Amino acid sequence: MSRESSDADMISDEEFTELLADAEGTTPLEIERGAAKLDIVPPERATIVDVDKAQLPDDEGRGDKIHDQ
């Protein structure tokens, strides 16, 4: 399901950073520093993985559910 948004629904990167910082109880600068540490690959370079066949760290590829630790 997709929803088209109007320009009125859009916020700037700066506004998003401020909202996220407020929600996380930190500063926009800390959010930006954390984001700079992430290695985000553009979608066109992403690796496609079949999640039904992916080997998960603690199930040896059997497809068992992973429980939060």
C-alpha positions as CSV (number, residue, x, y, z in Angstrom):
1,M,0.0,0.0,0.0
2,S,1.4,3.4,-0.9
3,R,0.3,6.8,0.0
4,E,1.3,9.8,-2.1
5,S,2.2,12.8,0.1
6,S,1.9,16.4,-0.8
7,D,4.6,19.0,-0.4
8,A,2.8,20.1,2.7
9,D,3.5,16.7,4.4
10,M,7.2,16.9,3.7
11,I,9.8,18.2,6.2
12,S,13.4,19.1,5.6
13,D,16.3,17.0,6.7
14,E,17.0,19.6,9.4
15,E,13.5,19.5,10.7
16,F,13.6,15.7,10.8
17,T,16.9,15.7,12.7
18,E,15.4,18.1,15.3
19,L,12.3,16.0,15.7
20,L,14.4,12.8,16.1
21,A,16.8,14.5,18.5
22,D,13.9,15.7,20.6
23,A,12.3,12.2,20.6
24,E,15.6,10.6,21.6
25,G,16.5,13.1,24.2
26,T,19.6,14.3,22.5
27,T,20.9,17.1,20.3
28,P,20.6,17.4,16.6
29,L,24.5,17.5,16.5
30,E,24.7,14.1,18.2
31,I,22.1,12.7,15.7
32,E,24.2,14.0,12.8
33,R,27.4,12.6,14.3
34,G,25.8,9.2,14.7
35,A,24.4,9.3,11.2
36,A,27.9,10.1,9.8
37,K,29.2,6.9,11.4
38,L,26.7,4.7,9.5
39,D,27.8,3.2,6.2
40,I,24.6,3.5,4.2
41,V,24.8,1.9,0.8
42,P,22.6,3.4,-2.0
43,P,19.7,1.1,-2.9
44,E,21.1,0.4,-6.4
45,R,24.2,-1.2,-4.7
46,A,22.3,-3.1,-2.0
47,T,22.5,-6.9,-1.7
48,I,19.3,-8.7,-2.2
49,V,18.7,-11.5,0.3
50,D,15.9,-14.1,0.4
51,V,14.9,-13.8,4.1
52,D,13.2,-17.2,3.9
53,K,16.5,-18.9,3.1
54,A,19.0,-16.5,4.9
55,Q,21.1,-18.1,7.6
56,L,20.4,-16.2,10.8
57,P,23.0,-15.9,13.5
58,D,21.5,-18.3,16.0
59,D,19.4,-20.7,14.0
60,E,22.0,-22.2,11.6
61,G,19.7,-21.5,8.6
62,R,16.7,-23.5,9.9
63,G,14.4,-20.5,9.8
64,D,13.7,-20.6,13.6
65,K,12.4,-17.4,15.1
66,I,14.9,-15.1,16.7
67,H,14.0,-14.0,20.2
68,D,15.0,-10.7,21.6
69,Q,17.8,-11.0,24.1
